């Protein structure tokens, strides 16, 4: 059950998500709140979540199992970062539409702290903005923390960042394309 002081922190596993976790953890420590780290798994369009796949030629599992395993493998470093502060951390890995899942999870929390890639123009039109949609529809305050471009980033700008795309997601697209 959520507490009105809880801080919901949706993360997409992008390079900049760690910055969001740091900032949210500092806020939680200061206000004696709990952090809820949440990742929303979204199965790519055109792939059924029950589609059987054989990642790396191994055992056959469903697409959703593959993505869930990947999320569970990627989450510990974010938990570790949040745990560096004196805060309780809860983890939720859910499936569905990111905006809807975040809005559902936000019921009863004090606020949402999330990253935004600060997309503008064509990239925003093409890729949308989860943070923008959540901000417009949430019933609690939303703090959108803009990404900060880092020298090691492969994308030309934060607007085209794709570091949140996991190897598991890439494998699913390869499976889909045959």
N, C-alpha and C positions, 0 to 999 in steps of 0.2 A: 504494500500500500504506500502511496506517495504521501509525503509530508509537505505542508505549505512552504517549508524552507528549502526543500530539495531543489537542486539545480540540474536540469536535464541538459546533457551535453551530447548531441548527435554528432557522430564522427563518420567520415567517409573514407578514412585511411589514407587520405592525401598527405603529401609531405607536410602541409601546413596544419593538419589536424592536431599535431602535437602542441603547437603554439596555443591553440584553443583550449586544450586540456590543461596546459600550464596556467593560463589566465583564469579559467573556471575553478581550478583547484585552489588558487590563491584567494579567490572570492569566497569559496566554500569554507576555507580555513578561517578567514576573517569573520564570517557570519555564522560559523559553527553549523554549516549546512552539510548535507550529504550530496555527493555527486552521483548522478545516474549516467554512466557512459552507455550510449546506445548506438548500435550500427543497424541500419536497415538494409537487408539483402533484397535486391530487386533482380528477379530473373529477367534476362534480356528478352525483349519483344521477339516473338517468333519461336521461342523455346519453351516448351512445357516443363514445369518444375519437376515432373516425374520422368522426364526423358532419361533413359539409361545412358551412361557414358563410362568410358574406361580411361580415367586420367592416367597418363604415363604408361598406358598398356597394362595397368594393374587390375584390381578387382572392379567389378561393375557396380556403380552407385548411381543414384539419381542426380540430376543437375542441382537440385536444391541441397542435397547432402554435400555435394562438392563445394558449393558456395559457403555453406555453413561451416564446414571444416576449415576452409580458408579463413573465414572471419574469426573463428576460434583460435587459429594459429597467429593471426595478426593482432588480436586484442591485447595480449599480455603486456606489450610495451607501453600501451596507453594506461593500463591499470597501474603499472609500475610508476609511471610519471605522476599520476594522480595521487598515488600512495606516498609519494615523497613529502606530501603535506600531511598535516594531522586531520585527515578527513576520512569518512567512511565512503567506500566506493561500491556501487552496485553496477552490474553489467547486464545489459539486455541486448540480445541479438534477435531481431525479428525480421519477418518477411513482409513484403508488400510495397505499396507506393510510399516513397520516403515522406512526402508532405503529410499524407493521411496518418502514417504510423507515428510521426513526430507529434502531430496534433493530438492523437489519442493518448500517447504517453505523457503529454504535458498536463493532462487533467489532474489537478491537485498539487502540482509542483509550484514553487514560487516564481521560477523564471527559466528561460531557455537561453543557453549560451552556445552559439554555433558559429562556425566559420562561413565565410562567403568568399567566392572567387572573384567577386566584384566585376562580373561580366557586364559589358556594355555593348551597345550596338548589335551587330550581326551575331556575335557569339551568344549574347543574352537571348536574342530572338530564337536562335537555333537550339540552344541548350537549356534555356529557361533558368530559373533561379529558385532552388529549394528554399534558401534563406528568405528570399523576397516573399514567396508564397506563404511560408510559415509566419513571417512577420505580419502579413496582412490579415491572417485568419486566426492567429493564436489569441486565446483569452488571457494569457499571462504576458508579462514583458519579455521581449526577445532582444538579446544583445547579439548583433551580428558582427563578428570580428573579421575584418578584411584580411585576406592573405597578404603576405609580404614576399615579394619576389626574391628568390635566393639565387646566388650565382650558379649553384649546381643544378638548377632546374633545367629540364630538357625542353620545356615549352618556351615559346617566345614571350609569353606573358601569362599571368595568373588566369586570365580569361579563357585560355585554351589548355589549362592544366588537365592532365589525364593521369596523374600519379595515383589517384584512387583506384584506377583500374587494376585489379589484381590479376596475377597469372591465372588464377582459376577462371576469372571472367573471360580472359583472352582465350583460354582453352575451350570454353563453351562456344565462343564465336567461331573458333576453328572447327569444332564439331558440327556446328550449324552449317558452315560453308562446305563441309564435306572434305 
